Amino acid sequence: QLQLVESGGGEVPPGGSLNLSCVASGKTADIYSMAWYRQTPGQQRELVASINRDRYINYPGAARGRFTISTDIAWNTVYLLMDSLRPGGAAVYYCHAQRLAVIAAYDYWGRGTQVTVST
């Protein structure tokens, strides 16, 4: 099993920065990938950034060039450094981890941390 706890959310003005953290506990040695997703009211959860043990990093959308995902050496914590935040109201950022077992992969989610970008 794996537990994920996010922190670091808050309210910032447009152009500001935030650094989100997600601490994993449990079977962290089996973690293959970690990611951050974002969800706004009434919208589907969307991938912001991901990183895996092969050091492949993906920023599929507007995060490219402004956000940086990283992990600690032990893969117990994943970070999301967000710069040049754009106005857009409130969004909840969720941490995701995929753990690999012998014949299966398991997905885990944190409860989220809210980020509000407004004047």
GILINKA-V979394 format. One record per backbone hydrogen bond with DSSP energy under -0.5 kcal/mol. NH is the residue of the N-H (numbers start at 1). CO is the residue of the C=O. Records with the same first field share a line. If there is no record, write none. Layout:
NH=CO + CO
//
This chain:
3=25
5=23
7=21
10=114
12=116
15=85
16=13
18=82
20=18 + 80
21=7
22=78
23=5
24=22 + 76
25=3
27=1
28=26
30=27
31=28
32=98
33=98
34=51
35=96
36=49
37=94
38=46
39=92
43=40
46=38
48=36
49=36
50=58
51=34
52=56
53=32
55=52
57=55
58=50
64=61
66=63
67=63
68=81
70=79
72=77
75=72
78=22
79=70
80=20
81=68
82=18 + 80
83=66 + 81
84=15
85=16
88=117
89=117
91=115
92=39
93=91 + 113
94=37 + 92
96=35
97=108
98=33
99=97 + 106
100=30
101=99 + 104
106=99
108=97
110=95
113=93
115=91
116=10
117=89
118=12 + 116
//
